[in-house]
Amino acid sequence: MTDNNLNKPRVVKTHDVNLNKEYTDWILDLKQRYYNSQIKAAVKVNSEQLLFNWQLGRDLVIKKAEEKWGAGIVEQVSLDLQAAFPNVKGFSARNLWFMKQWYSFYALNDSTKDLIESIEKYIDTGSSKLNQLGSEIADTKLNQLGSELEFPAVFAFVPWKHHVLIIQKSKSVEEALFYVKRTVERGLSRNALDDCIRANLYHTSGEALTNFEEKLPNVQGKLAQEMLKSNYDLGFVTLPEGYDETALEDVIEKQMTRFLLELGEGWAFIGRQKELIISGKTRKLDLLFYHIYLRCYVVIELKVTSFEPEHAGKLNFYVNAVNEFLRRESDNPTIGLLICKDMDKTEVQLAFQGITTPMGVATYENVKIQEIQGYLPTAEQIQQQIEIAEEEYKQIQKEGK
């Protein structure tokens, strides 16, 4: 995380000084150090508050408070804490129940320890965000003391209300930690996190059939795999029965904002039917995007039929063409994505053999078919036709006389 203003030194020059490049570099370094200290302080405060919530939830569980002091003990603790700290928010009975639920959700699951250690390792090596905490928090990595689960360091990067939302909406620790990890990596707001959960990102993200593991560097391959879904919900699309690819592209282009939301974060739309002149022939890409996080072009081909092996060859051709004619030195290798109505996993895997470009295949669903009423004339149109027919009948009778 870097403030762009830090790279624009505004030096106020006093008398009897020589402000050379060495001085300017030093000032920039001071600004960056202070900015980093502010980040660490903010994270530290959040960490301490979350640690308190975790330990309070732990106490309510381990002490078996309701059995020991009665069913209303949580409400009583809430009243006592609010009386002692009247200016502090967060001591409502509802919030205390969330603390108990939060601790129970993770601590009572045997797989939590290994899962948290794996995501902390990935985040630490992938984005270095854990390093912002400094050694005093990094040293509190997850450990097991008897049967008690200690506070995971990675939780410090996720605000309390995010944690509450995650445990309320997740059905397993694996799903919850998926959203914890995504919040840390992407810096999600609560609304953005809620959108991810509502989109069922845990079950759809990263499940597309791809060759990214073999064709992309490790870090980029993992991120690219994660950005693709196995199935895309086109519930915002309404088309007539028997629609073709052009009709599907038309609606998606008109509903591009909705389509970008379905694709996920980091996508920028470049164009539809993007023209490339290759050996004097015009070739057109269905949809072309640029992915900001991956720093690469993404070619999307749409098929309203099931996957066929030749689709992979055509997509491979387009990906290579974009690498040749559009990709800059600063761009990572272009990725191809085929979205079709249905696919057979074995056919996709066989079609990918021998292809060196990174690509994936996914499906789509929920395209709405227009009701037949949409093609029937309106009442006004029917009345007009009746009036025209009556006029024609009168004219025929008049001519017959």
VOLUM-305165 format. One record per residue (C-alpha): residue in three letters; residue number from 1; x, y, z. Coordinates in steps of 0.1 Angstrom, whole numbers, m for minus. Layout:
// VOLUM-305165
+--------+-----+-------+-------+-------+
: residu : num :     u :     v :     w :
+--------+-----+-------+-------+-------+
:    Ala : NUM :     X :     Y :     Z :
...
+--------+-----+-------+-------+-------+
END
This chain:
// VOLUM-305165
+--------+-----+-------+-------+-------+
: residu : num :     u :     v :     w :
+--------+-----+-------+-------+-------+
:    Met :   1 :     0 :     0 :     0 :
:    Thr :   2 :    16 :    33 :   m11 :
:    Asp :   3 :     3 :    68 :   m11 :
:    Asn :   4 :    10 :    84 :   m45 :
:    Asn :   5 :    14 :   118 :   m27 :
:    Leu :   6 :    45 :   104 :   m11 :
:    Asn :   7 :    63 :   103 :   m44 :
:    Lys :   8 :    56 :   140 :   m51 :
:    Pro :   9 :    78 :   158 :   m25 :
:    Arg :  10 :    67 :   194 :   m18 :
:    Val :  11 :    99 :   208 :    m3 :
:    Val :  12 :    97 :   242 :    13 :
:    Lys :  13 :   132 :   258 :     8 :
:    Thr :  14 :   146 :   279 :    36 :
:    His :  15 :   178 :   300 :    34 :
:    Asp :  16 :   213 :   286 :    35 :
:    Val :  17 :   204 :   251 :    22 :
:    Asn :  18 :   213 :   231 :    m8 :
:    Leu :  19 :   184 :   207 :   m17 :
:    Asn :  20 :   200 :   181 :   m39 :
:    Lys :  21 :   187 :   147 :   m50 :
:    Glu :  22 :   201 :   130 :   m19 :
:    Tyr :  23 :   180 :   152 :     3 :
:    Thr :  24 :   149 :   147 :   m18 :
:    Asp :  25 :   154 :   109 :   m16 :
:    Trp :  26 :   158 :   111 :    22 :
:    Ile :  27 :   126 :   131 :    26 :
:    Leu :  28 :   107 :   106 :     5 :
:    Asp :  29 :   121 :    78 :    27 :
:    Leu :  30 :   110 :    97 :    58 :
:    Lys :  31 :    75 :   101 :    44 :
:    Gln :  32 :    72 :    65 :    35 :
:    Arg :  33 :    84 :    54 :    69 :
:    Tyr :  34 :    59 :    76 :    87 :
:    Tyr :  35 :    31 :    64 :    64 :
:    Asn :  36 :    40 :    28 :    71 :
:    Ser :  37 :    40 :    35 :   109 :
:    Gln :  38 :     5 :    49 :   105 :
:    Ile :  39 :    m6 :    17 :    87 :
:    Lys :  40 :     9 :    m5 :   114 :
:    Ala :  41 :    m7 :    16 :   142 :
:    Ala :  42 :   m42 :    13 :   126 :
:    Val :  43 :   m38 :   m24 :   121 :
:    Lys :  44 :   m24 :   m28 :   156 :
:    Val :  45 :   m55 :   m10 :   171 :
:    Asn :  46 :   m78 :   m32 :   150 :
:    Ser :  47 :   m58 :   m63 :   161 :
:    Glu :  48 :   m61 :   m55 :   198 :
:    Gln :  49 :   m99 :   m49 :   195 :
:    Leu :  50 :  m104 :   m81 :   176 :
:    Leu :  51 :   m82 :   m99 :   201 :
:    Phe :  52 :  m104 :   m87 :   229 :
:    Asn :  53 :  m136 :   m98 :   211 :
:    Trp :  54 :  m120 :  m132 :   204 :
:    Gln :  55 :  m110 :  m137 :   241 :
:    Leu :  56 :  m144 :  m126 :   253 :
:    Gly :  57 :  m161 :  m150 :   230 :
:    Arg :  58 :  m136 :  m177 :   242 :
:    Asp :  59 :  m145 :  m169 :   279 :
:    Leu :  60 :  m182 :  m173 :   273 :
:    Val :  61 :  m175 :  m207 :   256 :
:    Ile :  62 :  m149 :  m221 :   279 :
:    Lys :  63 :  m164 :  m209 :   312 :
:    Lys :  64 :  m198 :  m223 :   301 :
:    Ala :  65 :  m212 :  m190 :   313 :
:    Glu :  66 :  m248 :  m197 :   307 :
:    Glu :  67 :  m247 :  m230 :   327 :
:    Lys :  68 :  m227 :  m214 :   355 :
:    Trp :  69 :  m245 :  m181 :   359 :
:    Gly :  70 :  m278 :  m184 :   341 :
:    Ala :  71 :  m294 :  m179 :   306 :
:    Gly :  72 :  m293 :  m141 :   309 :
:    Ile :  73 :  m256 :  m139 :   316 :
:    Val :  74 :  m246 :  m125 :   282 :
:    Glu :  75 :  m271 :   m96 :   287 :
:    Gln :  76 :  m257 :   m90 :   322 :
:    Val :  77 :  m221 :   m89 :   309 :
:    Ser :  78 :  m232 :   m64 :   283 :
:    Leu :  79 :  m248 :   m41 :   309 :
:    Asp :  80 :  m218 :   m43 :   332 :
:    Leu :  81 :  m193 :   m34 :   304 :
:    Gln :  82 :  m215 :    m6 :   290 :
:    Ala :  83 :  m217 :     8 :   326 :
:    Ala :  84 :  m180 :     6 :   330 :
:    Phe :  85 :  m172 :    20 :   295 :
:    Pro :  86 :  m202 :    43 :   286 :
:    Asn :  87 :  m184 :    59 :   257 :
:    Val :  88 :  m173 :    27 :   240 :
:    Lys :  89 :  m194 :    11 :   213 :
:    Gly :  90 :  m196 :   m26 :   207 :
:    Phe :  91 :  m207 :   m40 :   241 :
:    Ser :  92 :  m243 :   m46 :   231 :
:    Ala :  93 :  m257 :   m81 :   240 :
:    Arg :  94 :  m261 :   m88 :   203 :
:    Asn :  95 :  m224 :   m80 :   197 :
:    Leu :  96 :  m214 :  m103 :   226 :
:    Trp :  97 :  m234 :  m131 :   211 :
:    Phe :  98 :  m215 :  m126 :   178 :
:    Met :  99 :  m182 :  m128 :   197 :
:    Lys : 100 :  m192 :  m162 :   212 :
:    Gln : 101 :  m204 :  m174 :   178 :
:    Trp : 102 :  m172 :  m162 :   161 :
:    Tyr : 103 :  m149 :  m181 :   186 :
:    Ser : 104 :  m171 :  m212 :   184 :
:    Phe : 105 :  m172 :  m212 :   146 :
:    Tyr : 106 :  m135 :  m215 :   143 :
:    Ala : 107 :  m122 :  m229 :   176 :
:    Leu : 108 :  m145 :  m259 :   177 :
:    Asn : 109 :  m134 :  m271 :   143 :
:    Asp : 110 :  m105 :  m295 :   141 :
:    Ser : 111 :   m93 :  m284 :   107 :
:    Thr : 112 :   m91 :  m246 :   115 :
:    Lys : 113 :   m55 :  m246 :   125 :
:    Asp : 114 :   m41 :  m261 :    93 :
:    Leu : 115 :   m64 :  m240 :    71 :
:    Ile : 116 :   m54 :  m207 :    88 :
:    Glu : 117 :   m17 :  m216 :    86 :
:    Ser : 118 :   m20 :  m223 :    49 :
:    Ile : 119 :   m37 :  m190 :    41 :
:    Glu : 120 :   m13 :  m170 :    63 :
:    Lys : 121 :    16 :  m186 :    45 :
:    Tyr : 122 :     1 :  m178 :    11 :
:    Ile : 123 :    m8 :  m142 :    20 :
:    Asp : 124 :    26 :  m136 :    36 :
:    Thr : 125 :    45 :  m148 :     5 :
:    Gly : 126 :    20 :  m135 :   m20 :
:    Ser : 127 :    13 :  m100 :    m9 :
:    Ser : 128 :    35 :   m95 :    22 :
:    Lys : 129 :     5 :   m79 :    40 :
:    Leu : 130 :    13 :   m98 :    73 :
:    Asn : 131 :    46 :   m80 :    74 :
:    Gln : 132 :    29 :   m47 :    80 :
:    Leu : 133 :    21 :   m59 :   116 :
:    Gly : 134 :    57 :   m61 :   126 :
:    Ser : 135 :    73 :   m88 :   147 :
:    Glu : 136 :    51 :   m82 :   177 :
:    Ile : 137 :    20 :   m95 :   159 :
:    Ala : 138 :    37 :  m118 :   134 :
:    Asp : 139 :    50 :  m137 :   164 :
:    Thr : 140 :    15 :  m145 :   176 :
:    Lys : 141 :     9 :  m169 :   147 :
:    Leu : 142 :   m16 :  m196 :   152 :
:    Asn : 143 :    m6 :  m221 :   178 :
:    Gln : 144 :   m23 :  m247 :   199 :
:    Leu : 145 :   m23 :  m245 :   237 :
:    Gly : 146 :   m40 :  m276 :   250 :
:    Ser : 147 :   m75 :  m275 :   234 :
:    Glu : 148 :   m75 :  m237 :   232 :
:    Leu : 149 :   m72 :  m220 :   198 :
:    Glu : 150 :   m52 :  m188 :   199 :
:    Phe : 151 :   m61 :  m157 :   179 :
:    Pro : 152 :   m50 :  m160 :   143 :
:    Ala : 153 :   m28 :  m131 :   131 :
:    Val : 154 :   m45 :  m129 :    97 :
:    Phe : 155 :   m78 :  m120 :   114 :
:    Ala : 156 :   m62 :   m86 :   123 :
:    Phe : 157 :   m66 :   m74 :    87 :
:    Val : 158 :  m103 :   m80 :    86 :
:    Pro : 159 :  m127 :   m55 :   104 :
:    Trp : 160 :  m150 :   m68 :   130 :
:    Lys : 161 :  m183 :   m63 :   110 :
:    His : 162 :  m167 :   m82 :    81 :
:    His : 163 :  m160 :  m111 :   105 :
:    Val : 164 :  m196 :  m110 :   116 :
:    Leu : 165 :  m209 :  m111 :    80 :
:    Ile : 166 :  m186 :  m139 :    71 :
:    Ile : 167 :  m196 :  m163 :    99 :
:    Gln : 168 :  m233 :  m155 :    94 :
:    Lys : 169 :  m232 :  m164 :    57 :
:    Ser : 170 :  m206 :  m192 :    56 :
:    Lys : 171 :  m216 :  m228 :    60 :
:    Ser : 172 :  m181 :  m241 :    67 :
:    Val : 173 :  m147 :  m229 :    80 :
:    Glu : 174 :  m133 :  m235 :    46 :
:    Glu : 175 :  m158 :  m211 :    30 :
:    Ala : 176 :  m153 :  m185 :    58 :
:    Leu : 177 :  m115 :  m185 :    54 :
:    Phe : 178 :  m119 :  m181 :    17 :
:    Tyr : 179 :  m137 :  m148 :    22 :
:    Val : 180 :  m112 :  m138 :    50 :
:    Lys : 181 :   m84 :  m144 :    25 :
:    Arg : 182 :  m101 :  m125 :    m3 :
:    Thr : 183 :  m108 :   m96 :    20 :
:    Val : 184 :   m72 :   m93 :    30 :
:    Glu : 185 :   m59 :   m96 :    m5 :
:    Arg : 186 :   m83 :   m72 :   m22 :
:    Gly : 187 :   m90 :   m48 :     7 :
:    Leu : 188 :  m128 :   m54 :     3 :
:    Ser : 189 :  m153 :   m30 :    18 :
:    Arg : 190 :  m182 :   m47 :    36 :
:    Asn : 191 :  m206 :   m41 :     7 :
:    Ala : 192 :  m180 :   m56 :   m17 :
:    Leu : 193 :  m176 :   m86 :     6 :
:    Asp : 194 :  m214 :   m90 :     7 :
:    Asp : 195 :  m215 :   m89 :   m31 :
:    Cys : 196 :  m189 :  m117 :   m32 :
:    Ile : 197 :  m209 :  m138 :    m8 :
:    Arg : 198 :  m242 :  m133 :   m25 :
:    Ala : 199 :  m225 :  m142 :   m58 :
:    Asn : 200 :  m215 :  m175 :   m41 :
:    Leu : 201 :  m179 :  m168 :   m51 :
:    Tyr : 202 :  m166 :  m196 :   m29 :
:    His : 203 :  m183 :  m223 :   m49 :
:    Thr : 204 :  m178 :  m208 :   m83 :
:    Ser : 205 :  m144 :  m190 :   m82 :
:    Gly : 206 :  m114 :  m209 :   m96 :
:    Glu : 207 :  m134 :  m239 :  m109 :
:    Ala : 208 :  m131 :  m233 :  m146 :
:    Leu : 209 :  m112 :  m259 :  m165 :
:    Thr : 210 :   m78 :  m243 :  m174 :
:    Asn : 211 :   m42 :  m251 :  m183 :
:    Phe : 212 :   m29 :  m222 :  m162 :
:    Glu : 213 :    m9 :  m244 :  m138 :
:    Glu : 214 :    13 :  m256 :  m167 :
:    Lys : 215 :    13 :  m224 :  m188 :
:    Leu : 216 :    17 :  m195 :  m164 :
:    Pro : 217 :    42 :  m187 :  m136 :
:    Asn : 218 :    31 :  m199 :  m102 :
:    Val : 219 :    18 :  m167 :   m86 :
:    Gln : 220 :     1 :  m154 :  m118 :
:    Gly : 221 :   m13 :  m189 :  m125 :
:    Lys : 222 :   m30 :  m191 :   m91 :
:    Leu : 223 :   m45 :  m156 :   m94 :
:    Ala : 224 :   m57 :  m163 :  m130 :
:    Gln : 225 :   m73 :  m195 :  m119 :
:    Glu : 226 :   m90 :  m178 :   m90 :
:    Met : 227 :  m105 :  m150 :  m112 :
:    Leu : 228 :  m124 :  m175 :  m134 :
:    Lys : 229 :  m157 :  m191 :  m125 :
:    Ser : 230 :  m168 :  m225 :  m136 :
:    Asn : 231 :  m202 :  m212 :  m145 :
:    Tyr : 232 :  m214 :  m177 :  m153 :
:    Asp : 233 :  m249 :  m165 :  m144 :
:    Leu : 234 :  m265 :  m146 :  m173 :
:    Gly : 235 :  m298 :  m141 :  m155 :
:    Phe : 236 :  m298 :  m105 :  m167 :
:    Val : 237 :  m300 :  m117 :  m203 :
:    Thr : 238 :  m334 :  m122 :  m221 :
:    Leu : 239 :  m334 :  m136 :  m257 :
:    Pro : 240 :  m358 :  m153 :  m281 :
:    Glu : 241 :  m358 :  m190 :  m284 :
:    Gly : 242 :  m331 :  m203 :  m308 :
:    Tyr : 243 :  m309 :  m173 :  m302 :
:    Asp : 244 :  m274 :  m172 :  m318 :
:    Glu : 245 :  m241 :  m159 :  m307 :
:    Thr : 246 :  m246 :  m125 :  m323 :
:    Ala : 247 :  m278 :  m120 :  m303 :
:    Leu : 248 :  m261 :  m131 :  m271 :
:    Glu : 249 :  m232 :  m107 :  m277 :
:    Asp : 250 :  m256 :   m78 :  m285 :
:    Val : 251 :  m274 :   m82 :  m251 :
:    Ile : 252 :  m241 :   m86 :  m232 :
:    Glu : 253 :  m227 :   m55 :  m248 :
:    Lys : 254 :  m259 :   m35 :  m238 :
:    Gln : 255 :  m257 :   m50 :  m203 :
:    Met : 256 :  m219 :   m47 :  m199 :
:    Thr : 257 :  m221 :   m33 :  m164 :
:    Arg : 258 :  m240 :   m64 :  m152 :
:    Phe : 259 :  m216 :   m87 :  m171 :
:    Leu : 260 :  m186 :   m70 :  m155 :
:    Leu : 261 :  m201 :   m76 :  m121 :
:    Glu : 262 :  m206 :  m112 :  m129 :
:    Leu : 263 :  m170 :  m116 :  m142 :
:    Gly : 264 :  m157 :  m102 :  m109 :
:    Glu : 265 :  m131 :   m76 :   m98 :
:    Gly : 266 :  m104 :   m61 :  m120 :
:    Trp : 267 :  m120 :   m65 :  m155 :
:    Ala : 268 :  m119 :   m36 :  m180 :
:    Phe : 269 :  m139 :   m39 :  m212 :
:    Ile : 270 :  m119 :   m31 :  m243 :
:    Gly : 271 :  m143 :   m39 :  m271 :
:    Arg : 272 :  m167 :   m63 :  m289 :
:    Gln : 273 :  m158 :   m78 :  m323 :
:    Lys : 274 :  m123 :   m63 :  m320 :
:    Glu : 275 :  m108 :   m63 :  m354 :
:    Leu : 276 :   m73 :   m76 :  m361 :
:    Ile : 277 :   m58 :   m75 :  m396 :
:    Ile : 278 :   m37 :  m107 :  m400 :
:    Ser : 279 :   m21 :  m115 :  m434 :
:    Gly : 280 :   m45 :   m91 :  m451 :
:    Lys : 281 :   m75 :  m108 :  m436 :
:    Thr : 282 :   m99 :   m93 :  m410 :
:    Arg : 283 :  m103 :  m114 :  m378 :
:    Lys : 284 :  m128 :  m104 :  m351 :
:    Leu : 285 :  m126 :  m113 :  m314 :
:    Asp : 286 :  m160 :  m118 :  m297 :
:    Leu : 287 :  m151 :   m98 :  m266 :
:    Leu : 288 :  m117 :   m84 :  m255 :
:    Phe : 289 :  m109 :   m73 :  m219 :
:    Tyr : 290 :   m79 :   m62 :  m199 :
:    His : 291 :   m75 :   m76 :  m164 :
:    Ile : 292 :   m60 :   m50 :  m141 :
:    Tyr : 293 :   m47 :   m74 :  m114 :
:    Leu : 294 :   m32 :   m98 :  m139 :
:    Arg : 295 :   m19 :   m70 :  m161 :
:    Cys : 296 :   m29 :   m89 :  m193 :
:    Tyr : 297 :   m55 :   m90 :  m221 :
:    Val : 298 :   m82 :  m116 :  m218 :
:    Val : 299 :   m99 :  m129 :  m250 :
:    Ile : 300 :  m135 :  m142 :  m244 :
:    Glu : 301 :  m152 :  m163 :  m270 :
:    Leu : 302 :  m189 :  m170 :  m266 :
:    Lys : 303 :  m205 :  m202 :  m279 :
:    Val : 304 :  m243 :  m209 :  m277 :
:    Thr : 305 :  m236 :  m246 :  m283 :
:    Ser : 306 :  m217 :  m273 :  m263 :
:    Phe : 307 :  m179 :  m273 :  m264 :
:    Glu : 308 :  m163 :  m287 :  m295 :
:    Pro : 309 :  m125 :  m294 :  m298 :
:    Glu : 310 :  m121 :  m269 :  m327 :
:    His : 311 :  m132 :  m241 :  m303 :
:    Ala : 312 :   m99 :  m245 :  m285 :
:    Gly : 313 :   m79 :  m241 :  m317 :
:    Lys : 314 :   m97 :  m210 :  m327 :
:    Leu : 315 :   m93 :  m194 :  m292 :
:    Asn : 316 :   m56 :  m204 :  m293 :
:    Phe : 317 :   m53 :  m185 :  m326 :
:    Tyr : 318 :   m69 :  m153 :  m312 :
:    Val : 319 :   m48 :  m154 :  m280 :
:    Asn : 320 :   m16 :  m157 :  m301 :
:    Ala : 321 :   m28 :  m128 :  m323 :
:    Val : 322 :   m34 :  m105 :  m294 :
:    Asn : 323 :     1 :  m113 :  m281 :
:    Glu : 324 :    15 :  m105 :  m315 :
:    Phe : 325 :    m4 :   m73 :  m323 :
:    Leu : 326 :   m17 :   m58 :  m291 :
:    Arg : 327 :     4 :   m69 :  m262 :
:    Arg : 328 :    31 :   m45 :  m249 :
:    Glu : 329 :    63 :   m54 :  m232 :
:    Ser : 330 :    48 :   m45 :  m198 :
:    Asp : 331 :    18 :   m68 :  m203 :
:    Asn : 332 :    18 :  m104 :  m191 :
:    Pro : 333 :     8 :  m132 :  m215 :
:    Thr : 334 :   m27 :  m130 :  m229 :
:    Ile : 335 :   m53 :  m154 :  m215 :
:    Gly : 336 :   m82 :  m170 :  m234 :
:    Leu : 337 :  m116 :  m179 :  m219 :
:    Leu : 338 :  m143 :  m198 :  m238 :
:    Ile : 339 :  m178 :  m195 :  m224 :
:    Cys : 340 :  m201 :  m221 :  m238 :
:    Lys : 341 :  m235 :  m237 :  m231 :
:    Asp : 342 :  m221 :  m270 :  m219 :
:    Met : 343 :  m189 :  m290 :  m219 :
:    Asp : 344 :  m174 :  m324 :  m213 :
:    Lys : 345 :  m143 :  m324 :  m191 :
:    Thr : 346 :  m124 :  m351 :  m209 :
:    Glu : 347 :  m129 :  m334 :  m243 :
:    Val : 348 :  m116 :  m301 :  m229 :
:    Gln : 349 :   m86 :  m317 :  m214 :
:    Leu : 350 :   m78 :  m336 :  m247 :
:    Ala : 351 :   m83 :  m304 :  m267 :
:    Phe : 352 :   m58 :  m285 :  m244 :
:    Gln : 353 :   m30 :  m310 :  m250 :
:    Gly : 354 :    m3 :  m295 :  m272 :
:    Ile : 355 :   m17 :  m259 :  m268 :
:    Thr : 356 :     9 :  m236 :  m253 :
:    Thr : 357 :   m12 :  m206 :  m246 :
:    Pro : 358 :   m30 :  m202 :  m213 :
:    Met : 359 :   m68 :  m207 :  m216 :
:    Gly : 360 :   m98 :  m219 :  m198 :
:    Val : 361 :  m134 :  m231 :  m205 :
:    Ala : 362 :  m165 :  m223 :  m185 :
:    Thr : 363 :  m202 :  m225 :  m190 :
:    Tyr : 364 :  m231 :  m201 :  m187 :
:    Glu : 365 :  m267 :  m205 :  m175 :
:    Asn : 366 :  m300 :  m187 :  m167 :
:    Val : 367 :  m305 :  m169 :  m200 :
:    Lys : 368 :  m342 :  m161 :  m200 :
:    Ile : 369 :  m363 :  m169 :  m231 :
:    Gln : 370 :  m388 :  m143 :  m241 :
:    Glu : 371 :  m424 :  m152 :  m236 :
:    Ile : 372 :  m445 :  m157 :  m267 :
:    Gln : 373 :  m466 :  m127 :  m257 :
:    Gly : 374 :  m436 :  m106 :  m266 :
:    Tyr : 375 :  m442 :  m115 :  m302 :
:    Leu : 376 :  m480 :  m110 :  m303 :
:    Pro : 377 :  m495 :   m77 :  m314 :
:    Thr : 378 :  m507 :   m53 :  m288 :
:    Ala : 379 :  m544 :   m45 :  m283 :
:    Glu : 380 :  m538 :   m12 :  m301 :
:    Gln : 381 :  m522 :   m29 :  m330 :
:    Ile : 382 :  m551 :   m54 :  m333 :
:    Gln : 383 :  m576 :   m25 :  m333 :
:    Gln : 384 :  m557 :    m8 :  m361 :
:    Gln : 385 :  m557 :   m40 :  m381 :
:    Ile : 386 :  m595 :   m44 :  m376 :
:    Glu : 387 :  m601 :    m8 :  m387 :
:    Ile : 388 :  m579 :   m13 :  m418 :
:    Ala : 389 :  m597 :   m45 :  m427 :
:    Glu : 390 :  m631 :   m27 :  m422 :
:    Glu : 391 :  m620 :     1 :  m445 :
:    Glu : 392 :  m609 :   m24 :  m472 :
:    Tyr : 393 :  m642 :   m43 :  m469 :
:    Lys : 394 :  m662 :   m11 :  m474 :
:    Gln : 395 :  m640 :    m1 :  m504 :
:    Ile : 396 :  m646 :   m36 :  m520 :
:    Gln : 397 :  m684 :   m32 :  m514 :
:    Lys : 398 :  m684 :     2 :  m529 :
:    Glu : 399 :  m665 :    m9 :  m560 :
:    Gly : 400 :  m688 :   m38 :  m564 :
:    Lys : 401 :  m718 :   m16 :  m567 :
+--------+-----+-------+-------+-------+
END
